[in-house]
């Protein structure tokens, strides 16, 4: 097998699900904008084909896609330095996904915890698209031979599957055609949690608006949500290890650290 040197290239995407919140900003948008400073070719995508793994109103999806594009640019993404595009406008994504459906093994897909979480007890009625979602994600990444992907902790398993698919393709055909893409998981708030429950990810689908900070919230609303955020009565520790059993306190410290561009230990000193 011939060794191949791959051009450094960053790829990542966000579903246009509407109502961008602080978790989207700290976990993705802010990091995407910062990655431009490294001078590496970067591609960022509104992954609308992933959104339709569950039913979407077409008009709402169109609106959410435009809002997400605006969110990318408002967060600092520079169209002169990065490529920003809509997934469904590039047919090679779905073409590559079919190839990867034939490379991936059923056992690999069945181990994906996100499918289990999203399908819940009604897995028999979940769409095939939801089950095969990770193969499309692998196609999104590898169709551009991306060498790294900024992701949150919750997507790490999908990146590992992407690497498995790339390795199997390369092995089966005796080539080094695809890179084994590296995840970039860094920063204090790669996964922002609910302000009402530190064990749950911040989400637009949470029925309580007090559980999240929307990017469209004004300063007064944001201050109110932070004041009412769930925490505990204990004083903050002097080191990050002291927050391990305190999810709500850890979440608020992580948010502050990410916004202040400091480490958690620096915040606690």
PEGI-V519527 format. One record per backbone hydrogen bond with DSSP energy under -1.0 kcal/mol. CO is the residue of the C=O (numbers start at 1). NH is the residue of the N-H. If there is no record, write none. Layout:
co->CO nh->NH
co->CO nh->NH
This chain:
co->9 nh->147
co->9 nh->148
co->10 nh->43
co->12 nh->45
co->14 nh->47
co->15 nh->17
co->20 nh->215
co->21 nh->25
co->22 nh->26
co->23 nh->27
co->24 nh->28
co->24 nh->29
co->25 nh->30
co->28 nh->32
co->29 nh->33
co->30 nh->34
co->31 nh->35
co->34 nh->37
co->35 nh->38
co->36 nh->39
co->41 nh->10
co->42 nh->83
co->43 nh->12
co->44 nh->85
co->45 nh->14
co->46 nh->48
co->46 nh->87
co->47 nh->51
co->48 nh->52
co->50 nh->53
co->51 nh->54
co->57 nh->61
co->58 nh->62
co->59 nh->63
co->60 nh->64
co->61 nh->65
co->62 nh->66
co->63 nh->67
co->64 nh->68
co->65 nh->69
co->66 nh->70
co->67 nh->71
co->68 nh->72
co->69 nh->73
co->70 nh->74
co->71 nh->75
co->72 nh->77
co->73 nh->76
co->78 nh->81
co->78 nh->82
co->83 nh->44
co->85 nh->46
co->86 nh->89
co->87 nh->90
co->90 nh->93
co->91 nh->95
co->92 nh->96
co->93 nh->97
co->94 nh->98
co->95 nh->99
co->96 nh->100
co->97 nh->101
co->98 nh->102
co->100 nh->104
co->105 nh->109
co->106 nh->110
co->109 nh->112
co->112 nh->116
co->113 nh->117
co->114 nh->118
co->115 nh->119
co->116 nh->120
co->119 nh->122
co->122 nh->125
co->123 nh->126
co->127 nh->131
co->128 nh->132
co->132 nh->135
co->132 nh->136
co->133 nh->137
co->134 nh->138
co->135 nh->139
co->136 nh->140
co->137 nh->141
co->138 nh->142
co->139 nh->143
co->141 nh->146
co->142 nh->145
co->147 nh->182
co->148 nh->11
co->149 nh->184
co->152 nh->155
co->153 nh->156
co->155 nh->159
co->156 nh->160
co->157 nh->161
co->158 nh->162
co->159 nh->163
co->160 nh->164
co->161 nh->165
co->162 nh->166
co->163 nh->167
co->164 nh->168
co->165 nh->169
co->166 nh->170
co->167 nh->171
co->168 nh->172
co->169 nh->173
co->170 nh->175
co->179 nh->181
co->182 nh->149
co->184 nh->151
co->192 nh->202
co->195 nh->230
co->197 nh->200
co->200 nh->194
co->208 nh->211
co->209 nh->212
co->211 nh->195
co->213 nh->22
co->214 nh->217
co->218 nh->222
co->219 nh->223
co->220 nh->224
co->221 nh->225
co->222 nh->226
co->223 nh->227
co->224 nh->228
co->239 nh->242
co->240 nh->243
co->241 nh->244
co->243 nh->246
co->246 nh->250
co->247 nh->251
co->248 nh->252
co->249 nh->253
co->250 nh->254
co->251 nh->255
co->252 nh->256
co->253 nh->257
co->254 nh->258
co->255 nh->259
co->256 nh->260
co->257 nh->262
co->263 nh->267
co->264 nh->268
